[in-house]
């Protein structure tokens, strides 16, 4: 199958193509996953720094809209590339590009279009008409959790005829490693050593997590918490909370932003991974934890429920409930054993690895094709492309 993946979001920082792929790593991961399933993949990225790259057999084309045009789809270069590659399926990143999708449908009226959600939220009322027209022009949409489609369906933005697929947003290249070596390298201590990798904001809810750690001390006296974070609007509140609590002062370490490879080492060194999120489109940090075999203790919300196999690995807890978190930490710590990491990694391999994601997208593409995948490849593409 011949697949074209398209990202209409323009990088405002004008990063060069190779730097953009490093920073927006999921763009390459999703393409590589689909290629691993046997598809030929071309990625078109709207960019103010044009160029081309080939990685792992995937062609990445960074293309700017033509002068005076707002949509990449209307450029002669894009039209020529579309005719040349003759895709069987068009895979668009994001739900909020209705005008581009409508233009794409005009250009390729018979090629199935799949939209992939990237934590998009239901638009304000005045924009819903446009979104509805955009959704009406596509054949399928993927969410990390099927439940995430419900607000769009209830508001009638997402038509019932559009197929909804439950596919994780991306994957991770992290791997398990020797825990003792990782602890020596990172200085991580604790029994259990709990790791947080998330912003310090209201949605991630670090204050409830700190309350849960305090409550859990009675049952797991050796517990510690190490926090990696980027943006931190609640940092002063977190620091005050730690300073006021004798149970937390010597148990919590705030590392701030750390290099990506250091995150992998910390995950190899830790015993448990914690998240307090109230809402997540997905969670790259959770996927990375699972990739290293780290046992998750995360909130019971749709995307995290799906990523953990409905709690098949780790523990789920009610968001905003510190006592529920304390109980989940206690139970997860008690369940740790020699096979814990291999079991978590096994779940990752089966459901979240590059091969698994590739298979899921390949199946979605095939189901959207107007004919059997083999027949779709063979049909004359000039019939499908204007």
N, C-alpha and C positions, 0 to 999 in steps of 0.2 A: 504493500500500500504506500502511496505517495502522499505525504502530509506536509502542509504548510502551516506553521505556527506563527501568529502575528501579535506583536505587542505595539499598541498605538500610543502608549504613554511615552512622552519625550523627556529624556533626562535633562532637567534644567541646568545641571552642572557641566554639560557638554563633555562628559568623559569620553576618552578614546575607547574604541570597541573592546580592546583586550582588558582595559581597566573596568569597563562596565560589566563585562562577563564575570570578573572577579568579585565585584561588589554586588551584582544582582545574580548571585550564583544559582538561584532556582531556575532562571531562564535556561541555563545550560543543562541543569539536572533534569528538567522535564523533557527537554529535547533528547538527551542521551537515553533516558528511560524508554521513550517511544522507539528510538532507533534500536535499542536492545531487543525489542520485540520483532525486529525484522523490517521495520518501515524505513523508507527513505524520507528524511526530514530536512526541510528548509525552514530556518527561522528568519523572519523579517522584523527588525526592530526599528521603530521610528527614532531618528537620531539627528542631532545637529552636527554630529561628527561622523560623516559617512565612511564606509569601509566594508571590507569583507574578511571573514575568517572561516577556517574550517577546523573543527575540533571533533575528533572521534567519528569522522565520517559525516558529521552534521555541518551544513553550510549556514553560516550566520551572515545575513545581509543587513547592514546598518544604512538606512535610507532616509533622506530628508524630504518633506513635502516640497513640491515645486513652488516657486515664487508666486505669491498671490493665491495659493491653494491652502485650505485649512486641513484637508484630508489627504493622507498619504495615498489612499486608494485611488485618488483621481490623477495621480502623477503618471506620466508616460512610462517611467522606469518601472513602477510597480506593475502596471498592466503588462508590460513586456515580460517581466519576471513571472507573472502568473501564467501567461501563455506558454512560456518556456518550460516551467516546472509542471504544469498541468496537474495540480493536486487532486487527489480523490476526496480529501477532507480538508476543511479550513478550521483551524483551532485558534480561537481568539482569546488572549489573556485579558481578564477583567470583564466586568458586566457593564461598565459605565461609558461605553463608546458607541452609543446607539446610532449616531449619524454615520460613523465609519462603517458600522455593520450594515446599515441600510445601503450605503454606497457599494459595499462589498457584495451584497446580495444582488444588486443591479448588474454588477460586473460578472458574477458567476451564479446565475439563477438556479442552476441544477446541482451545484456542489454542496453537500451537507456542511453546515456550520455548527461547530461546538464552541460555546463560551465556557471559560473556566473562571470560577469565582476566586478572587484573591482578597477575601475579607471585605467585600463590598457590602454596603448597607443599603437598605431600602431608601430611595431618594425622597426628597420633600415632595409634597403634593403637586406643586406646579411643574415638576419635572417628570412625573410618572407617565404622562401621556407619551412623551418621547421614548422613555424606556420601554413602554408597552409595545410601541411600534418596532423598536429594536429587537425585543424578545420574539415578536411575532415573525420576524424574518429569519430566525434560526431554527435549528432542528433539535439541539440538545444543549444542556448546561450541566456542568459538574460542580459539586460542592464537596467539601471535606466530609460533611455529614448531611444526609438527606433532609434532616429536620431544618437545616439552614435555608432550605427553599420555601418553607412554609410562609414566612412573612410576605414573600414575593407572590406566592399563590393566593393568599388570603386577600391581598390588595388588588388582585387581578392584573398585576403587572406581568406576571409569568403565566402565559396561556397553558391550559391543561394538556394540550396536544404536544407540548415541548417535553422531550424525554429528560428526566433528571437522573444523573449518575452520581453515585457516592464514591469519590476517588480522592485520596489524600492530596493535598496541595503540592507537595514535592517529596523529596527523600533526603537522605544524608549520606555523605561519604565517610562519616566517622566510623571507627571500628573499636572493638574491645581491646584492652591491653592489660598488662600486669598491674594489679592494684597497688602492690607494695612499692613497685618502682615509681608509679604515678604519685603515690603519697610522699615518697622521698623527694620527688621533683617539685611538688607543689606546696609541701608543708601542711597538707590537709590532715586534720586530726578529728577524732570523735568516734563514738560507738553508740549509735550510728552517726556518720558524717553526712549531713543533709546539705544539698546544693540547690541554690536558687539562681536561675539565669533568666532575668526578666527586668523590665523597667520598674522603677519605684513610682508607680502611679496608682490612681484610684481603682482602675480596672484590674490591675494585677494584684492589688490589695495586700501589700506587704505587712500592714499593721495587724491584720487578722492572722497572717502566718506567724508573726512574732508572738501573738497571744497564744497560738496553738503550740508553739515551741515551749513557752512557759508552762502551759498546762501539762504538756507531755513529760516534763522533767521528772515528775513523781514516778512514772512507770519506766522511763528510759533515762536514767540519770547521766549517762555518758553522751547524750545528744549534743551536737553542735550544728551551727548553721553558717554557711559561707555564701555570700551574695555577690554575684556578678550582675552589673546593670549598665545600661546606657543612659538614657534620659532619667532624671530623678527629681521630679517636682515635689515628691514627698520625702526627700532625703533628710531635711531638718527634723521632720516629725518622726522619722524612723530613728534617727540618732538620739532624739530626746527620749523616745520610748525605751531604747536600749539602756541609756544612761540612768533612767529611773528604776530599772528592774534589776535587782541583784542576780536573778537567775539568768539574765541575758548578757550581762556585761562581759563575761569571760567565755561566752558560748557563741557569740555572733561576730563574724568578721565581714566587713564591707570592703570588697575589693574594687568596686567600680567597674569601669570598662577594661576588659582584658583582650589580648589577641585571640583570634579564632582558634588557633592550634592549642593555646593554653586552656581554652574551654574544654577541648577534647580531653586533655590531661586531667583536668579537674573532675570531669565526668567519670573517667576511669578510676580515679582515686576515691570518689564518694560512694556511699552506700545507698542513699535515697535521693530522689530528685523531687522537688516540691514546686507547685504552682498554685496561686490563689486566684486565678483569672475568673472574672465574672462573664467575660465574653471573649471568644477567640474565633477568628475565621479558620485558623489552623494554629499550629505551634511548631515553628522550626526548632526551638529549643527542646521541646518534648521529643520530636523525631530524632534529634541528635542524641538525647539521653538514651532512648530506646536502642539506637544504633550501637552504643557502647555497652549495652546490656545493663544499664542503670535502672533500678526499680523505681517507677514513678508513684508519687502520691499527689494526685492532681484533682482539681475540682470536677464535679459531675455535671459538665456542660456538653452539648452535643458533639463538638469537634474533638474534645479530649476523650470523650467516651468512645468515639469511633477509633481514635488512634491507639487506645489501650485495649481494643477488642472488648469493649463494655466491661472493663475491669478484669479481663482475663490475665493481665499482668499488672502488678501493683495494686493500688487502692484508690478508689474515688471517694471524694468527700463533698458535703454540701457547701457551696460557696458562701462565704461570709460567716461561717460557723466554726469558731476556733475550737470548740469542744469536739466537733466532728473531726477536725483535722488532727487533734491530739490523739483521738482513738485510732485514726487511720495510720498515723506515724507509729503508734505502739504496735498495731497489728502487722504493719509492713516490716518493722524491725524484727519482730518475733519470727516472721516467716523467712527471713534471709537465711540462705544456706549455700552449700557448695555449688548447687546447680542453678542458683537464682539468675546469674548473669547469662548463662547459656540459654535458659528458658526465655528471658526477655529478648535476647538477640534472635532466638528462633522465631519469636513473634514478629520481630522487625523484618527478618528475611522473608517470611511468608506474606506479610501484609504491606510493608512499607519500603522495601528495598527498591532499587532502580528497576530490577527485573519485574517485581510485583506491580509497581506503578505502570511500567510499560505494558504489561499484560492487561491491566484494567483499562488503560486508554485505548489499546488496540481493540479490545472487545467493544468499547463504546463507539469507536469509529465504525467498526464493522456493522454494528446494529443500526447506525444512522445511514449507512449506504443504501442507495435505492435498489441495489442488487447484491448478490453474493459478493464478498470481497474480491474473489478471483475475477468475477465478471466485471466488477467495477473497475478493476485495473485494465481490463481488456477493451472496455467500451470506448468509442471515439471521443476524445476529450473536447474536440471542437463543438460537440453537441452540448457540452456542459459549460463551456466558457465562451462568453461573448467576445 
